[in-house]
Amino acid sequence: MKRLIKKYILPAVLIAGLSLTSCSDFLDRSPLGDLTEDDAPGGINQGRAFQLYALVRGYHITAGIPAFAIHNFRSEDSEKGSEDNDGADQAAFFDNFEYNTTNGPIADYWKENYKIIVNSNTAIDGIERQSTKTKEDSINYAEAKFFRAYAFFNLVRAYGEVPKIDFRITDPAQANIPKSPATDIYALIDADLATSVKYLPTHWGNDFTGRLTWGAARSLQARTYMMRNDWNNMLAASRDVINSGFYNLSTPYDKIFTDNGENSPESIFEIQCMSTSAKPNATSIGSQFAEVQGVRGGGMWNLGWGWHMATTELMNKAYEPGDPRKDATLLYFRRQVGDVVPPITPENTNTPFGESPISRAMGAAFNKKAYTDPALRKLFTNAGFWVNIRLIRYADVVLMAAEASNELGMNSDALNYLEQVRSRARGNNTSILPKVTTTSQIELRDAIRHERRVELGLEPDRFYDLVRWGIAKEVLHAAGKTNYQDKHALLPIPQVEIDKSNGVLVQNPNF
């Protein structure tokens, strides 16, 4: 096993029935500090909380086609990938914005996020009904609140108005309610994350690496404020995380997404995955994150499905000369027989080039941030189920602080935050990525937006950045995705959900 935590956060209710000891009401307590395994004795509430980690790790939320399609494909930097005839309907929908209401991934994404919400509500309600609560109950309560906020944030960004199911469901009919305004959904998200920030610990002991912390909740708060361009709250939240001193950018960029870079000092929210035994009996408590994005080919390059690839727009236009983040993000391959590129095998990725037997791949390069360690592939499986999923990185928070500072007229602060990210990328090579020194708010805005693009390349949410900046149509049309119109910022409500509601749910406009 790669780390002990992975035996704790499993896709099931692990422990049940232990009696709950009395403490003062947990809602009246001060925030919690460091915790160890001795502070978490278990129980039904812990089992329900741990189940939520497994749901977030699932194929439809973070590790498979629905997640990549909704968060990535719609930007100018990502596309469906694989071969032309593999999932052509998904390329039409997400790359070309030929939306329809019967698309499978949008229905799966809706259903699985509500599964997280329903399970969170059960955990929240169970703890609220207890007459006495332990310290661990308060943590489990905060975890459930975080995951409910996380799922509602997914939904409100993707669909806009959605049903606000913030109560325990005991009869499916209770869930058949109309959509609520997006402002109401965000109000619930704000309240849930405020609870999480107050009661989650700042750190966990090694036995619980990867479990939610105060930093994860405060960072997600910053991200929700960012989506609303709420600069003051976005800056306050991101600054709190920065000033805490809990995280840093000491990990070299090309190591972040390797096995040695898991749970690095800049990891704020990272889903833990693992394989549990060696071939031929390898099983996993992991995800398909690496498998879905792995190089699609034959022989030594049979590493996955080949979905979610970089566009030529990202490969040829996004990066400044010499930016090492390009080679750490993109895994190139030979487009046509006879192309001259440096040779490479899966055991040697020191050059940015790879070779694949397929020449009809839709994208320009595979996602190197999903590339798997050849030694572990030999031990376990090519599918890479052990690869952790990085959901919130410290660099993202620093760039949030830079953007909010600039929008609020704090030029020097914005430049300082921006330079922290560029300095890590630059390393010891002072001839690249020159320090940004402009005093123009407009020029600095463009520089920060550029930095988000390359620092977070092929990670989730580039599309949502374009939407919140109000430049989605301009950027996507310039990149050749000319079918995009303003209405495509929101997905249609899945028709299967409208049908099940007997007309209670109303379709989004223009669909």
Secondary structure as GFF3:
##gff-version 3
##sequence-region A 1 511
A	DSSP	three_ten_helix	4	7	.	.	.	ID=ss1
A	DSSP	three_ten_helix	26	28	.	.	.	ID=ss2
A	DSSP	three_ten_helix	37	39	.	.	.	ID=ss3
A	DSSP	alpha_helix	44	56	.	.	.	ID=ss4
A	DSSP	pi_helix	59	63	.	.	.	ID=ss5
A	DSSP	alpha_helix	65	68	.	.	.	ID=ss6
A	DSSP	pi_helix	69	73	.	.	.	ID=ss7
A	DSSP	beta_strand	78	81	.	.	.	ID=ss8
A	DSSP	alpha_helix	88	90	.	.	.	ID=ss9
A	DSSP	pi_helix	91	95	.	.	.	ID=ss10
A	DSSP	alpha_helix	104	128	.	.	.	ID=ss11
A	DSSP	alpha_helix	135	159	.	.	.	ID=ss12
A	DSSP	three_ten_helix	172	175	.	.	.	ID=ss13
A	DSSP	alpha_helix	182	199	.	.	.	ID=ss14
A	DSSP	three_ten_helix	206	208	.	.	.	ID=ss15
A	DSSP	alpha_helix	214	227	.	.	.	ID=ss16
A	DSSP	alpha_helix	231	244	.	.	.	ID=ss17
A	DSSP	three_ten_helix	253	255	.	.	.	ID=ss18
A	DSSP	three_ten_helix	259	261	.	.	.	ID=ss19
A	DSSP	beta_strand	267	271	.	.	.	ID=ss20
A	DSSP	alpha_helix	289	293	.	.	.	ID=ss21
A	DSSP	three_ten_helix	299	301	.	.	.	ID=ss22
A	DSSP	beta_strand	307	310	.	.	.	ID=ss23
A	DSSP	alpha_helix	312	313	.	.	.	ID=ss24
A	DSSP	pi_helix	314	318	.	.	.	ID=ss25
A	DSSP	alpha_helix	325	329	.	.	.	ID=ss26
A	DSSP	beta_strand	330	331	.	.	.	ID=ss27
A	DSSP	beta_strand	366	367	.	.	.	ID=ss28
A	DSSP	three_ten_helix	368	370	.	.	.	ID=ss29
A	DSSP	alpha_helix	374	379	.	.	.	ID=ss30
A	DSSP	beta_strand	389	393	.	.	.	ID=ss31
A	DSSP	alpha_helix	394	407	.	.	.	ID=ss32
A	DSSP	alpha_helix	411	426	.	.	.	ID=ss33
A	DSSP	alpha_helix	441	455	.	.	.	ID=ss34
A	DSSP	alpha_helix	462	469	.	.	.	ID=ss35
A	DSSP	alpha_helix	472	478	.	.	.	ID=ss36
A	DSSP	three_ten_helix	486	489	.	.	.	ID=ss37
A	DSSP	alpha_helix	495	501	.	.	.	ID=ss38
###
